[in-house]
């Protein structure tokens, strides 16, 4: 049985399948009769499933349907800050001033908001969020980071 909770983020209803359900998508990627990912998006979604396993206190994954993507669900990583869920894009970046390299959560990627009713207002709100600095040297990172992975990722 599929159980979920739903939340509203940027005016859009997003389903939040449980962690157990997300784990089941690795072998059976169907949710309510519709694929969760396609052959082209499989690796991206599996990486996001691993992210929520690594950082369950910060992230969850949501699902929503749009008219422009009809073959599968749209998957969106959500970061909780001050009890508010925010859409984010997970990016691998490097600090321009030291050797730190790792993942960040960036809420300012415009494509995150294509499916919301007032995408401009939602994007403006994302740009107003405080940016986090490099966890190693404190410099400003090259992308808008509202969450920064504190451990260093190997560049190999």
Buried (B, 14 or more C-beta within 10 A) or exposed (E): EEEBEEEEBBEBEBBBBEBEBBEBBEEEBEBEEEBBBEEEBBEEBBEBBEBBEEBEEBBBBBBBBEEEBEEBBBBBBBBEBEEEBBBBBBBEBBBEBEEBBBBBBBBBBEEBBEBBEEBEEBBEBBEEBEBBBBBBEEEBBBBBBBBBBEEEEEEE
